[in-house]
Amino acid sequence: MTTLLILLTLGYFVYRGMQRRRKPTVSSPTPVARSQLQGDAGEALVQDELRRVLTWLCGANFYLYPTALLLNHAPGTSYPTAEVDHLAITPFGIFVIETKNWTGVIEPGCDADLIIRIGADGRREERRSPLRQNRSKVTFLRTMLPGIWAVEGVGVFANDACALSAALPSSLIRRSDLGQWLRERKSRHDASGRKGININAARQSIEAVRAVDPTGIALARHRALVRANPSF
């Protein structure tokens, strides 16, 4: 009887060991870069502010894409898509918003395509202007939408610990400036007497050139391509 109990006990532990070896290994997810996490946090802040301001200005008569989107702006080329952080369709304009969650002081660079970020340690970094990053996207939308519709790009700095030089272009603004900036665009449109943009028609036109990406894989590939080619 004792021998049988010993054999049963040994068999049990052998079985448990085999079960552990068969248990599938769950691979850890690919880590997200810290810069991407910071960028996502800044975009969330700007998205909330855009929705608040546009509701104030337009009521329910606007469309704000809920997430970043890809435009098929150059099919068949090495860089067929362009990422838009925020795209707002309003009766008084279509706005392409590039968000930066930077801290420090932002000053003009040596030309219109560059800006200087001065960190808390005093170090100066030359970076591409958000307006430069937006330029091809704005141009693309202007070419495929009715010419009477205003399409404009704006660079928004989301972080409260970011100070902007007065010498920067007026379309480089802080998140807290969005309300006034968009209000001025609405006032300009109203004064012109032009007919308001049809929100549904504009959205349908943009959807026709939007990359279908329900899983987010295309956006991840696009971002990887940009990281590998920073000058893009």
MONOR-V138231 format. One record per pair of residues at least 12 apart in sequence whose C-alpha atoms are under 7 Angstrom apart, sorted by the first residue. I is the first residue (numbers start at 1). J is the second residue. If there is no record, write none. Layout:
i->I j->J
i->I j->J
This chain:
i->38 j->101
i->39 j->100
i->39 j->101
i->42 j->99
i->42 j->100
i->42 j->101
i->42 j->158
i->42 j->159
i->43 j->99
i->45 j->158
i->46 j->158
i->46 j->175
i->53 j->179
i->62 j->89
i->62 j->90
i->62 j->91
i->62 j->199
i->63 j->88
i->63 j->89
i->63 j->90
i->63 j->199
i->64 j->87
i->64 j->88
i->64 j->89
i->65 j->86
i->65 j->87
i->65 j->88
i->67 j->86
i->68 j->83
i->68 j->84
i->68 j->85
i->68 j->86
i->69 j->83
i->69 j->84
i->69 j->85
i->70 j->82
i->70 j->83
i->70 j->84
i->70 j->210
i->70 j->211
i->70 j->219
i->71 j->83
i->71 j->209
i->71 j->210
i->71 j->211
i->72 j->209
i->72 j->210
i->72 j->211
i->73 j->140
i->82 j->137
i->84 j->96
i->84 j->97
i->84 j->98
i->85 j->97
i->85 j->98
i->85 j->99
i->86 j->98
i->89 j->199
i->90 j->197
i->90 j->199
i->91 j->196
i->91 j->197
i->91 j->198
i->91 j->199
i->92 j->186
i->92 j->189
i->92 j->196
i->92 j->197
i->93 j->149
i->93 j->150
i->93 j->151
i->94 j->150
i->94 j->151
i->94 j->152
i->95 j->151
i->95 j->152
i->95 j->153
i->96 j->138
i->96 j->152
i->96 j->153
i->96 j->154
i->97 j->153
i->97 j->154
i->97 j->155
i->97 j->156
i->98 j->130
i->98 j->134
i->98 j->154
i->98 j->155
i->98 j->156
i->99 j->155
i->99 j->156
i->99 j->157
i->99 j->158
i->100 j->156
i->100 j->157
i->100 j->158
i->101 j->157
i->101 j->158
i->101 j->159
i->102 j->157
i->102 j->159
i->102 j->162
i->103 j->159
i->103 j->161
i->103 j->162
i->104 j->117
i->104 j->118
i->104 j->119
i->104 j->120
i->104 j->161
i->104 j->162
i->104 j->163
i->105 j->117
i->105 j->118
i->105 j->119
i->105 j->162
i->105 j->163
i->105 j->164
i->106 j->118
i->106 j->163
i->106 j->164
i->106 j->165
i->107 j->164
i->107 j->165
i->107 j->168
i->108 j->167
i->108 j->168
i->113 j->128
i->113 j->129
i->113 j->132
i->114 j->126
i->114 j->127
i->114 j->128
i->114 j->129
i->115 j->127
i->115 j->128
i->115 j->129
i->130 j->155
i->131 j->153
i->131 j->154
i->131 j->155
i->134 j->153
i->138 j->151
i->138 j->152
i->138 j->153
i->149 j->197
i->154 j->171
i->154 j->172
i->155 j->171
i->155 j->172
i->155 j->173
i->156 j->172
i->156 j->173
i->156 j->174
i->156 j->175
i->157 j->173
i->157 j->174
i->157 j->175
i->158 j->174
i->158 j->175
